[in-house]
């Protein structure tokens, strides 16, 4: 199920996020379905802001009863060290975190 998109707007950040929720092996999983926008910050501030906003997404997923959050697309592994890579899938750069 695709959830309604929502925006994150704060100084230096203007993004639109669409999340999805689905059942896999009896577990409710959340994923970032689409993300678009811009984060205009210096590297250390960018890293801090991304990690802060992903923590908020984790809370949204957790509060919706999801057991895991998945993110794919660009390689986020170095940005999100609490996430582990998923193997055996055709989705590029798929990482996940058990919530």
Phi and psi restraints in degrees (range 20) as a CNS / XPLOR table:
assign (resid 1 and name C) (resid 2 and name N)
       (resid 2 and name CA) (resid 2 and name C) 1.0 -86.8 20.0 2
assign (resid 2 and name N) (resid 2 and name CA)
       (resid 2 and name C) (resid 3 and name N) 1.0 127.6 20.0 2
assign (resid 2 and name C) (resid 3 and name N)
       (resid 3 and name CA) (resid 3 and name C) 1.0 -88.5 20.0 2
assign (resid 3 and name N) (resid 3 and name CA)
       (resid 3 and name C) (resid 4 and name N) 1.0 156.8 20.0 2
assign (resid 3 and name C) (resid 4 and name N)
       (resid 4 and name CA) (resid 4 and name C) 1.0 -60.1 20.0 2
assign (resid 4 and name N) (resid 4 and name CA)
       (resid 4 and name C) (resid 5 and name N) 1.0 139.3 20.0 2
assign (resid 4 and name C) (resid 5 and name N)
       (resid 5 and name CA) (resid 5 and name C) 1.0 -66.6 20.0 2
assign (resid 5 and name N) (resid 5 and name CA)
       (resid 5 and name C) (resid 6 and name N) 1.0 154.1 20.0 2
assign (resid 5 and name C) (resid 6 and name N)
       (resid 6 and name CA) (resid 6 and name C) 1.0 -143.2 20.0 2
assign (resid 6 and name N) (resid 6 and name CA)
       (resid 6 and name C) (resid 7 and name N) 1.0 158.4 20.0 2
assign (resid 6 and name C) (resid 7 and name N)
       (resid 7 and name CA) (resid 7 and name C) 1.0 -106.5 20.0 2
assign (resid 7 and name N) (resid 7 and name CA)
       (resid 7 and name C) (resid 8 and name N) 1.0 153.0 20.0 2
assign (resid 7 and name C) (resid 8 and name N)
       (resid 8 and name CA) (resid 8 and name C) 1.0 -119.9 20.0 2
assign (resid 8 and name N) (resid 8 and name CA)
       (resid 8 and name C) (resid 9 and name N) 1.0 115.4 20.0 2
assign (resid 8 and name C) (resid 9 and name N)
       (resid 9 and name CA) (resid 9 and name C) 1.0 -130.3 20.0 2
assign (resid 9 and name N) (resid 9 and name CA)
       (resid 9 and name C) (resid 10 and name N) 1.0 119.0 20.0 2
assign (resid 9 and name C) (resid 10 and name N)
       (resid 10 and name CA) (resid 10 and name C) 1.0 -153.6 20.0 2
assign (resid 10 and name N) (resid 10 and name CA)
       (resid 10 and name C) (resid 11 and name N) 1.0 175.2 20.0 2
assign (resid 10 and name C) (resid 11 and name N)
       (resid 11 and name CA) (resid 11 and name C) 1.0 -54.1 20.0 2
assign (resid 11 and name N) (resid 11 and name CA)
       (resid 11 and name C) (resid 12 and name N) 1.0 120.7 20.0 2
assign (resid 11 and name C) (resid 12 and name N)
       (resid 12 and name CA) (resid 12 and name C) 1.0 85.0 20.0 2
assign (resid 12 and name N) (resid 12 and name CA)
       (resid 12 and name C) (resid 13 and name N) 1.0 -4.6 20.0 2
assign (resid 12 and name C) (resid 13 and name N)
       (resid 13 and name CA) (resid 13 and name C) 1.0 -129.6 20.0 2
assign (resid 13 and name N) (resid 13 and name CA)
       (resid 13 and name C) (resid 14 and name N) 1.0 130.2 20.0 2
assign (resid 13 and name C) (resid 14 and name N)
       (resid 14 and name CA) (resid 14 and name C) 1.0 -146.6 20.0 2
assign (resid 14 and name N) (resid 14 and name CA)
       (resid 14 and name C) (resid 15 and name N) 1.0 98.1 20.0 2
assign (resid 14 and name C) (resid 15 and name N)
       (resid 15 and name CA) (resid 15 and name C) 1.0 -132.4 20.0 2
assign (resid 15 and name N) (resid 15 and name CA)
       (resid 15 and name C) (resid 16 and name N) 1.0 155.2 20.0 2
assign (resid 15 and name C) (resid 16 and name N)
       (resid 16 and name CA) (resid 16 and name C) 1.0 -118.6 20.0 2
assign (resid 16 and name N) (resid 16 and name CA)
       (resid 16 and name C) (resid 17 and name N) 1.0 129.3 20.0 2
assign (resid 16 and name C) (resid 17 and name N)
       (resid 17 and name CA) (resid 17 and name C) 1.0 -123.5 20.0 2
assign (resid 17 and name N) (resid 17 and name CA)
       (resid 17 and name C) (resid 18 and name N) 1.0 136.0 20.0 2
assign (resid 17 and name C) (resid 18 and name N)
       (resid 18 and name CA) (resid 18 and name C) 1.0 -119.7 20.0 2
assign (resid 18 and name N) (resid 18 and name CA)
       (resid 18 and name C) (resid 19 and name N) 1.0 126.0 20.0 2
assign (resid 18 and name C) (resid 19 and name N)
       (resid 19 and name CA) (resid 19 and name C) 1.0 -108.4 20.0 2
assign (resid 19 and name N) (resid 19 and name CA)
       (resid 19 and name C) (resid 20 and name N) 1.0 160.1 20.0 2
assign (resid 19 and name C) (resid 20 and name N)
       (resid 20 and name CA) (resid 20 and name C) 1.0 -128.4 20.0 2
assign (resid 20 and name N) (resid 20 and name CA)
       (resid 20 and name C) (resid 21 and name N) 1.0 155.6 20.0 2
assign (resid 20 and name C) (resid 21 and name N)
       (resid 21 and name CA) (resid 21 and name C) 1.0 -131.8 20.0 2
assign (resid 21 and name N) (resid 21 and name CA)
       (resid 21 and name C) (resid 22 and name N) 1.0 138.4 20.0 2
assign (resid 21 and name C) (resid 22 and name N)
       (resid 22 and name CA) (resid 22 and name C) 1.0 -152.3 20.0 2
assign (resid 22 and name N) (resid 22 and name CA)
       (resid 22 and name C) (resid 23 and name N) 1.0 163.0 20.0 2
assign (resid 22 and name C) (resid 23 and name N)
       (resid 23 and name CA) (resid 23 and name C) 1.0 -101.5 20.0 2
assign (resid 23 and name N) (resid 23 and name CA)
       (resid 23 and name C) (resid 24 and name N) 1.0 130.7 20.0 2
assign (resid 23 and name C) (resid 24 and name N)
       (resid 24 and name CA) (resid 24 and name C) 1.0 -137.9 20.0 2
assign (resid 24 and name N) (resid 24 and name CA)
       (resid 24 and name C) (resid 25 and name N) 1.0 122.5 20.0 2
assign (resid 24 and name C) (resid 25 and name N)
       (resid 25 and name CA) (resid 25 and name C) 1.0 52.7 20.0 2
assign (resid 25 and name N) (resid 25 and name CA)
       (resid 25 and name C) (resid 26 and name N) 1.0 38.5 20.0 2
assign (resid 25 and name C) (resid 26 and name N)
       (resid 26 and name CA) (resid 26 and name C) 1.0 78.6 20.0 2
assign (resid 26 and name N) (resid 26 and name CA)
       (resid 26 and name C) (resid 27 and name N) 1.0 3.9 20.0 2
assign (resid 26 and name C) (resid 27 and name N)
       (resid 27 and name CA) (resid 27 and name C) 1.0 -111.6 20.0 2
assign (resid 27 and name N) (resid 27 and name CA)
       (resid 27 and name C) (resid 28 and name N) 1.0 141.0 20.0 2
assign (resid 27 and name C) (resid 28 and name N)
       (resid 28 and name CA) (resid 28 and name C) 1.0 -85.4 20.0 2
assign (resid 28 and name N) (resid 28 and name CA)
       (resid 28 and name C) (resid 29 and name N) 1.0 123.6 20.0 2
assign (resid 28 and name C) (resid 29 and name N)
       (resid 29 and name CA) (resid 29 and name C) 1.0 -117.9 20.0 2
assign (resid 29 and name N) (resid 29 and name CA)
       (resid 29 and name C) (resid 30 and name N) 1.0 141.7 20.0 2
assign (resid 29 and name C) (resid 30 and name N)
       (resid 30 and name CA) (resid 30 and name C) 1.0 -111.8 20.0 2
assign (resid 30 and name N) (resid 30 and name CA)
       (resid 30 and name C) (resid 31 and name N) 1.0 148.0 20.0 2
assign (resid 30 and name C) (resid 31 and name N)
       (resid 31 and name CA) (resid 31 and name C) 1.0 -144.1 20.0 2
assign (resid 31 and name N) (resid 31 and name CA)
       (resid 31 and name C) (resid 32 and name N) 1.0 153.9 20.0 2
assign (resid 31 and name C) (resid 32 and name N)
       (resid 32 and name CA) (resid 32 and name C) 1.0 -84.5 20.0 2
assign (resid 32 and name N) (resid 32 and name CA)
       (resid 32 and name C) (resid 33 and name N) 1.0 112.0 20.0 2
assign (resid 32 and name C) (resid 33 and name N)
       (resid 33 and name CA) (resid 33 and name C) 1.0 -79.6 20.0 2
assign (resid 33 and name N) (resid 33 and name CA)
       (resid 33 and name C) (resid 34 and name N) 1.0 -43.2 20.0 2
assign (resid 33 and name C) (resid 34 and name N)
       (resid 34 and name CA) (resid 34 and name C) 1.0 -152.9 20.0 2
assign (resid 34 and name N) (resid 34 and name CA)
       (resid 34 and name C) (resid 35 and name N) 1.0 141.8 20.0 2
assign (resid 34 and name C) (resid 35 and name N)
       (resid 35 and name CA) (resid 35 and name C) 1.0 -139.1 20.0 2
assign (resid 35 and name N) (resid 35 and name CA)
       (resid 35 and name C) (resid 36 and name N) 1.0 129.0 20.0 2
assign (resid 35 and name C) (resid 36 and name N)
       (resid 36 and name CA) (resid 36 and name C) 1.0 -143.0 20.0 2
assign (resid 36 and name N) (resid 36 and name CA)
       (resid 36 and name C) (resid 37 and name N) 1.0 152.8 20.0 2
assign (resid 36 and name C) (resid 37 and name N)
       (resid 37 and name CA) (resid 37 and name C) 1.0 136.7 20.0 2
assign (resid 37 and name N) (resid 37 and name CA)
       (resid 37 and name C) (resid 38 and name N) 1.0 -154.7 20.0 2
assign (resid 37 and name C) (resid 38 and name N)
       (resid 38 and name CA) (resid 38 and name C) 1.0 -146.9 20.0 2
assign (resid 38 and name N) (resid 38 and name CA)
       (resid 38 and name C) (resid 39 and name N) 1.0 140.8 20.0 2
assign (resid 38 and name C) (resid 39 and name N)
       (resid 39 and name CA) (resid 39 and name C) 1.0 -122.2 20.0 2
assign (resid 39 and name N) (resid 39 and name CA)
       (resid 39 and name C) (resid 40 and name N) 1.0 109.0 20.0 2
assign (resid 39 and name C) (resid 40 and name N)
       (resid 40 and name CA) (resid 40 and name C) 1.0 -108.4 20.0 2
assign (resid 40 and name N) (resid 40 and name CA)
       (resid 40 and name C) (resid 41 and name N) 1.0 90.1 20.0 2
assign (resid 40 and name C) (resid 41 and name N)
       (resid 41 and name CA) (resid 41 and name C) 1.0 -146.6 20.0 2
assign (resid 41 and name N) (resid 41 and name CA)
       (resid 41 and name C) (resid 42 and name N) 1.0 163.2 20.0 2
assign (resid 41 and name C) (resid 42 and name N)
       (resid 42 and name CA) (resid 42 and name C) 1.0 -67.1 20.0 2
assign (resid 42 and name N) (resid 42 and name CA)
       (resid 42 and name C) (resid 43 and name N) 1.0 157.9 20.0 2
assign (resid 42 and name C) (resid 43 and name N)
       (resid 43 and name CA) (resid 43 and name C) 1.0 -52.0 20.0 2
assign (resid 43 and name N) (resid 43 and name CA)
       (resid 43 and name C) (resid 44 and name N) 1.0 -48.4 20.0 2
assign (resid 43 and name C) (resid 44 and name N)
       (resid 44 and name CA) (resid 44 and name C) 1.0 -66.7 20.0 2
assign (resid 44 and name N) (resid 44 and name CA)
       (resid 44 and name C) (resid 45 and name N) 1.0 -39.5 20.0 2
assign (resid 44 and name C) (resid 45 and name N)
       (resid 45 and name CA) (resid 45 and name C) 1.0 -67.5 20.0 2
assign (resid 45 and name N) (resid 45 and name CA)
       (resid 45 and name C) (resid 46 and name N) 1.0 -38.6 20.0 2
assign (resid 45 and name C) (resid 46 and name N)
       (resid 46 and name CA) (resid 46 and name C) 1.0 -60.3 20.0 2
assign (resid 46 and name N) (resid 46 and name CA)
       (resid 46 and name C) (resid 47 and name N) 1.0 -48.1 20.0 2
assign (resid 46 and name C) (resid 47 and name N)
       (resid 47 and name CA) (resid 47 and name C) 1.0 -60.4 20.0 2
assign (resid 47 and name N) (resid 47 and name CA)
       (resid 47 and name C) (resid 48 and name N) 1.0 -45.8 20.0 2
assign (resid 47 and name C) (resid 48 and name N)
       (resid 48 and name CA) (resid 48 and name C) 1.0 -63.0 20.0 2
assign (resid 48 and name N) (resid 48 and name CA)
       (resid 48 and name C) (resid 49 and name N) 1.0 -43.4 20.0 2
assign (resid 48 and name C) (resid 49 and name N)
       (resid 49 and name CA) (resid 49 and name C) 1.0 -65.2 20.0 2
assign (resid 49 and name N) (resid 49 and name CA)
       (resid 49 and name C) (resid 50 and name N) 1.0 -43.4 20.0 2
assign (resid 49 and name C) (resid 50 and name N)
       (resid 50 and name CA) (resid 50 and name C) 1.0 -62.8 20.0 2
assign (resid 50 and name N) (resid 50 and name CA)
       (resid 50 and name C) (resid 51 and name N) 1.0 -46.1 20.0 2
assign (resid 50 and name C) (resid 51 and name N)
       (resid 51 and name CA) (resid 51 and name C) 1.0 -63.0 20.0 2
assign (resid 51 and name N) (resid 51 and name CA)
       (resid 51 and name C) (resid 52 and name N) 1.0 -39.3 20.0 2
assign (resid 51 and name C) (resid 52 and name N)
       (resid 52 and name CA) (resid 52 and name C) 1.0 -62.9 20.0 2
assign (resid 52 and name N) (resid 52 and name CA)
       (resid 52 and name C) (resid 53 and name N) 1.0 -46.4 20.0 2
assign (resid 52 and name C) (resid 53 and name N)
       (resid 53 and name CA) (resid 53 and name C) 1.0 -69.3 20.0 2
assign (resid 53 and name N) (resid 53 and name CA)
       (resid 53 and name C) (resid 54 and name N) 1.0 -34.8 20.0 2
assign (resid 53 and name C) (resid 54 and name N)
       (resid 54 and name CA) (resid 54 and name C) 1.0 -66.8 20.0 2
assign (resid 54 and name N) (resid 54 and name CA)
       (resid 54 and name C) (resid 55 and name N) 1.0 -36.4 20.0 2
assign (resid 54 and name C) (resid 55 and name N)
       (resid 55 and name CA) (resid 55 and name C) 1.0 -59.5 20.0 2
assign (resid 55 and name N) (resid 55 and name CA)
       (resid 55 and name C) (resid 56 and name N) 1.0 -38.9 20.0 2
assign (resid 55 and name C) (resid 56 and name N)
       (resid 56 and name CA) (resid 56 and name C) 1.0 -64.6 20.0 2
assign (resid 56 and name N) (resid 56 and name CA)
       (resid 56 and name C) (resid 57 and name N) 1.0 -40.8 20.0 2
assign (resid 56 and name C) (resid 57 and name N)
       (resid 57 and name CA) (resid 57 and name C) 1.0 -64.2 20.0 2
assign (resid 57 and name N) (resid 57 and name CA)
       (resid 57 and name C) (resid 58 and name N) 1.0 -38.6 20.0 2
assign (resid 57 and name C) (resid 58 and name N)
       (resid 58 and name CA) (resid 58 and name C) 1.0 -60.5 20.0 2
assign (resid 58 and name N) (resid 58 and name CA)
       (resid 58 and name C) (resid 59 and name N) 1.0 -41.6 20.0 2
assign (resid 58 and name C) (resid 59 and name N)
       (resid 59 and name CA) (resid 59 and name C) 1.0 -65.7 20.0 2
assign (resid 59 and name N) (resid 59 and name CA)
       (resid 59 and name C) (resid 60 and name N) 1.0 -40.1 20.0 2
assign (resid 59 and name C) (resid 60 and name N)
       (resid 60 and name CA) (resid 60 and name C) 1.0 -59.3 20.0 2
assign (resid 60 and name N) (resid 60 and name CA)
       (resid 60 and name C) (resid 61 and name N) 1.0 -47.5 20.0 2
assign (resid 60 and name C) (resid 61 and name N)
       (resid 61 and name CA) (resid 61 and name C) 1.0 -63.2 20.0 2
assign (resid 61 and name N) (resid 61 and name CA)
       (resid 61 and name C) (resid 62 and name N) 1.0 -44.9 20.0 2
assign (resid 61 and name C) (resid 62 and name N)
       (resid 62 and name CA) (resid 62 and name C) 1.0 -61.1 20.0 2
assign (resid 62 and name N) (resid 62 and name CA)
       (resid 62 and name C) (resid 63 and name N) 1.0 -45.5 20.0 2
assign (resid 62 and name C) (resid 63 and name N)
       (resid 63 and name CA) (resid 63 and name C) 1.0 -66.5 20.0 2
assign (resid 63 and name N) (resid 63 and name CA)
       (resid 63 and name C) (resid 64 and name N) 1.0 -22.4 20.0 2
assign (resid 63 and name C) (resid 64 and name N)
       (resid 64 and name CA) (resid 64 and name C) 1.0 -86.1 20.0 2
assign (resid 64 and name N) (resid 64 and name CA)
       (resid 64 and name C) (resid 65 and name N) 1.0 2.3 20.0 2
assign (resid 64 and name C) (resid 65 and name N)
       (resid 65 and name CA) (resid 65 and name C) 1.0 88.9 20.0 2
assign (resid 65 and name N) (resid 65 and name CA)
       (resid 65 and name C) (resid 66 and name N) 1.0 11.6 20.0 2
assign (resid 65 and name C) (resid 66 and name N)
       (resid 66 and name CA) (resid 66 and name C) 1.0 -80.6 20.0 2
assign (resid 66 and name N) (resid 66 and name CA)
       (resid 66 and name C) (resid 67 and name N) 1.0 147.3 20.0 2
assign (resid 66 and name C) (resid 67 and name N)
       (resid 67 and name CA) (resid 67 and name C) 1.0 -99.1 20.0 2
assign (resid 67 and name N) (resid 67 and name CA)
       (resid 67 and name C) (resid 68 and name N) 1.0 -10.3 20.0 2
assign (resid 67 and name C) (resid 68 and name N)
       (resid 68 and name CA) (resid 68 and name C) 1.0 -154.2 20.0 2
assign (resid 68 and name N) (resid 68 and name CA)
       (resid 68 and name C) (resid 69 and name N) 1.0 147.1 20.0 2
assign (resid 68 and name C) (resid 69 and name N)
       (resid 69 and name CA) (resid 69 and name C) 1.0 -119.2 20.0 2
assign (resid 69 and name N) (resid 69 and name CA)
       (resid 69 and name C) (resid 70 and name N) 1.0 132.7 20.0 2
assign (resid 69 and name C) (resid 70 and name N)
       (resid 70 and name CA) (resid 70 and name C) 1.0 -118.7 20.0 2
assign (resid 70 and name N) (resid 70 and name CA)
       (resid 70 and name C) (resid 71 and name N) 1.0 142.5 20.0 2
assign (resid 70 and name C) (resid 71 and name N)
       (resid 71 and name CA) (resid 71 and name C) 1.0 -135.4 20.0 2
assign (resid 71 and name N) (resid 71 and name CA)
       (resid 71 and name C) (resid 72 and name N) 1.0 137.8 20.0 2
assign (resid 71 and name C) (resid 72 and name N)
       (resid 72 and name CA) (resid 72 and name C) 1.0 -138.9 20.0 2
assign (resid 72 and name N) (resid 72 and name CA)
       (resid 72 and name C) (resid 73 and name N) 1.0 -173.9 20.0 2
assign (resid 72 and name C) (resid 73 and name N)
       (resid 73 and name CA) (resid 73 and name C) 1.0 103.3 20.0 2
assign (resid 73 and name N) (resid 73 and name CA)
       (resid 73 and name C) (resid 74 and name N) 1.0 -118.5 20.0 2
assign (resid 73 and name C) (resid 74 and name N)
       (resid 74 and name CA) (resid 74 and name C) 1.0 -67.1 20.0 2
assign (resid 74 and name N) (resid 74 and name CA)
       (resid 74 and name C) (resid 75 and name N) 1.0 164.7 20.0 2
assign (resid 74 and name C) (resid 75 and name N)
       (resid 75 and name CA) (resid 75 and name C) 1.0 -79.3 20.0 2
assign (resid 75 and name N) (resid 75 and name CA)
       (resid 75 and name C) (resid 76 and name N) 1.0 107.4 20.0 2
assign (resid 75 and name C) (resid 76 and name N)
       (resid 76 and name CA) (resid 76 and name C) 1.0 -97.6 20.0 2
assign (resid 76 and name N) (resid 76 and name CA)
       (resid 76 and name C) (resid 77 and name N) 1.0 2.0 20.0 2
assign (resid 76 and name C) (resid 77 and name N)
       (resid 77 and name CA) (resid 77 and name C) 1.0 -56.8 20.0 2
assign (resid 77 and name N) (resid 77 and name CA)
       (resid 77 and name C) (resid 78 and name N) 1.0 -42.9 20.0 2
assign (resid 77 and name C) (resid 78 and name N)
       (resid 78 and name CA) (resid 78 and name C) 1.0 -73.8 20.0 2
assign (resid 78 and name N) (resid 78 and name CA)
       (resid 78 and name C) (resid 79 and name N) 1.0 -27.4 20.0 2
assign (resid 78 and name C) (resid 79 and name N)
       (resid 79 and name CA) (resid 79 and name C) 1.0 -79.0 20.0 2
assign (resid 79 and name N) (resid 79 and name CA)
       (resid 79 and name C) (resid 80 and name N) 1.0 -34.4 20.0 2
assign (resid 79 and name C) (resid 80 and name N)
       (resid 80 and name CA) (resid 80 and name C) 1.0 -121.3 20.0 2
assign (resid 80 and name N) (resid 80 and name CA)
       (resid 80 and name C) (resid 81 and name N) 1.0 79.0 20.0 2
assign (resid 80 and name C) (resid 81 and name N)
       (resid 81 and name CA) (resid 81 and name C) 1.0 -66.2 20.0 2
assign (resid 81 and name N) (resid 81 and name CA)
       (resid 81 and name C) (resid 82 and name N) 1.0 -15.5 20.0 2
assign (resid 81 and name C) (resid 82 and name N)
       (resid 82 and name CA) (resid 82 and name C) 1.0 -80.3 20.0 2
assign (resid 82 and name N) (resid 82 and name CA)
       (resid 82 and name C) (resid 83 and name N) 1.0 0.1 20.0 2
assign (resid 82 and name C) (resid 83 and name N)
       (resid 83 and name CA) (resid 83 and name C) 1.0 -101.9 20.0 2
assign (resid 83 and name N) (resid 83 and name CA)
       (resid 83 and name C) (resid 84 and name N) 1.0 149.8 20.0 2
assign (resid 83 and name C) (resid 84 and name N)
       (resid 84 and name CA) (resid 84 and name C) 1.0 -116.6 20.0 2
assign (resid 84 and name N) (resid 84 and name CA)
       (resid 84 and name C) (resid 85 and name N) 1.0 148.0 20.0 2
assign (resid 84 and name C) (resid 85 and name N)
       (resid 85 and name CA) (resid 85 and name C) 1.0 -71.1 20.0 2
assign (resid 85 and name N) (resid 85 and name CA)
       (resid 85 and name C) (resid 86 and name N) 1.0 147.9 20.0 2
assign (resid 85 and name C) (resid 86 and name N)
       (resid 86 and name CA) (resid 86 and name C) 1.0 -104.8 20.0 2
assign (resid 86 and name N) (resid 86 and name CA)
       (resid 86 and name C) (resid 87 and name N) 1.0 130.2 20.0 2
assign (resid 86 and name C) (resid 87 and name N)
       (resid 87 and name CA) (resid 87 and name C) 1.0 -105.5 20.0 2
assign (resid 87 and name N) (resid 87 and name CA)
       (resid 87 and name C) (resid 88 and name N) 1.0 168.7 20.0 2
assign (resid 87 and name C) (resid 88 and name N)
       (resid 88 and name CA) (resid 88 and name C) 1.0 74.7 20.0 2
assign (resid 88 and name N) (resid 88 and name CA)
       (resid 88 and name C) (resid 89 and name N) 1.0 25.5 20.0 2
assign (resid 88 and name C) (resid 89 and name N)
       (resid 89 and name CA) (resid 89 and name C) 1.0 -132.9 20.0 2
assign (resid 89 and name N) (resid 89 and name CA)
       (resid 89 and name C) (resid 90 and name N) 1.0 154.9 20.0 2
assign (resid 89 and name C) (resid 90 and name N)
       (resid 90 and name CA) (resid 90 and name C) 1.0 -93.1 20.0 2
assign (resid 90 and name N) (resid 90 and name CA)
       (resid 90 and name C) (resid 91 and name N) 1.0 5.9 20.0 2
assign (resid 90 and name C) (resid 91 and name N)
       (resid 91 and name CA) (resid 91 and name C) 1.0 -82.3 20.0 2
assign (resid 91 and name N) (resid 91 and name CA)
       (resid 91 and name C) (resid 92 and name N) 1.0 123.1 20.0 2
assign (resid 91 and name C) (resid 92 and name N)
       (resid 92 and name CA) (resid 92 and name C) 1.0 -69.0 20.0 2
assign (resid 92 and name N) (resid 92 and name CA)
       (resid 92 and name C) (resid 93 and name N) 1.0 136.3 20.0 2
assign (resid 92 and name C) (resid 93 and name N)
       (resid 93 and name CA) (resid 93 and name C) 1.0 57.2 20.0 2
assign (resid 93 and name N) (resid 93 and name CA)
       (resid 93 and name C) (resid 94 and name N) 1.0 36.0 20.0 2
assign (resid 93 and name C) (resid 94 and name N)
       (resid 94 and name CA) (resid 94 and name C) 1.0 -75.9 20.0 2
assign (resid 94 and name N) (resid 94 and name CA)
       (resid 94 and name C) (resid 95 and name N) 1.0 126.0 20.0 2
assign (resid 94 and name C) (resid 95 and name N)
       (resid 95 and name CA) (resid 95 and name C) 1.0 -126.0 20.0 2
assign (resid 95 and name N) (resid 95 and name CA)
       (resid 95 and name C) (resid 96 and name N) 1.0 160.4 20.0 2
assign (resid 95 and name C) (resid 96 and name N)
       (resid 96 and name CA) (resid 96 and name C) 1.0 -146.7 20.0 2
assign (resid 96 and name N) (resid 96 and name CA)
       (resid 96 and name C) (resid 97 and name N) 1.0 158.5 20.0 2
assign (resid 96 and name C) (resid 97 and name N)
       (resid 97 and name CA) (resid 97 and name C) 1.0 -137.5 20.0 2
assign (resid 97 and name N) (resid 97 and name CA)
       (resid 97 and name C) (resid 98 and name N) 1.0 127.7 20.0 2
assign (resid 97 and name C) (resid 98 and name N)
       (resid 98 and name CA) (resid 98 and name C) 1.0 -75.5 20.0 2
assign (resid 98 and name N) (resid 98 and name CA)
       (resid 98 and name C) (resid 99 and name N) 1.0 128.9 20.0 2
